[in-house]
Amino acid sequence: MTSQTFQAPAAADTPILEVLKTWQQVEPGRYPLRFGNLTWGRDTPEDYIRSLTFEFAAAIDALAQRGWPFNLNVNMAGETTAQVAYAPCRVATASDTDPLGALIRATVFALSVQVRKERSGGSQVLAVSFSGTPLTSNQALPSATRPAEDIRVWSRIEPHRFDKGARHITSPLYRGAGLSVLAPVLRGMILLQYVTAPAVFESAGLHGWTTRLTGSVGAAGQTIYRAEVTLPDGRTGSAAYPTPGPASVKAYLAALKVDSGGALSLVPHLKDRFSHPLVVVHTDKEYRYTLASEREPRWASTTGTFAVLNLNLGPTNKDLPDDLVILDREPTVQEIEMAVASGLLPPV
């Protein structure tokens, strides 16, 4: 049976603020914006029209809750088309120069014409670990690198993408010292599951590559996100994940490897499992620390040369020995493993 396609009002004729106001009427429970098991932001659509990152994430979650598949395509010219299948043989489509705006327009249009369709479940992302690994509803995680590790691998390959505009600790592209991106905290970890996808759209566009992000609904009602990043010669990097941001980042990294002729290694460094940059220090006196693996605070001490998280050397640590020296080199595998074994660094 042939699907009927219904075009959302053109972006040129409908300001995004009007689209968000329509959304607020159709889904008042979305404002303040709710997604990823958290509530975000303030009360009105006027607060969000500059970036649309929260709306993009909320739209992803709204589609997942209803079991509506979508298809988002961004071409080399930056033009985007979004399609949302909101009913059997019925597809809402929207176009925009902004990928986020296109998906939001298609989602809101689908919601407005199918407003009686009740949400079938809660947010797909229920919680997120400090490694950036999501706990999702009805979905086992694939055996793959962790989202936070992928971001830190990306930061080493393209450090210029992390130099400006992403300094805040809750940003998915936050850059720490030594080109090691910190695992974002709390809401930033939720952001990691969603708005790293727009970061990939932008980065791929700078290369002149096209991107595609789709959400398809499995037999158990869960949404699987598949991303493709295609080079001008047709070669493609692709990936799938239970959340859209990591799927997009993994596909982008795969495209970078394809573009390098396979020479680029995407294997995370050992230190990529940690949420803060590691440094090597030396002291001949006693360095005291709380055992990272213990629930109840217990103290230990060490001397010599060892690896430690850089945040443990801040001005709030009043117990640092006065002869402590930071060495200008990367920690060795042995130093990292020894630090984990002794409780200086947290276990995996």
Order of alpha helices (4+ residues) and beta strands (2+ residues): beta-alpha-beta-beta-alpha-beta-beta-beta-alpha-beta-beta-alpha-alpha-alpha-beta-beta-beta-alpha-beta-beta-beta-alpha
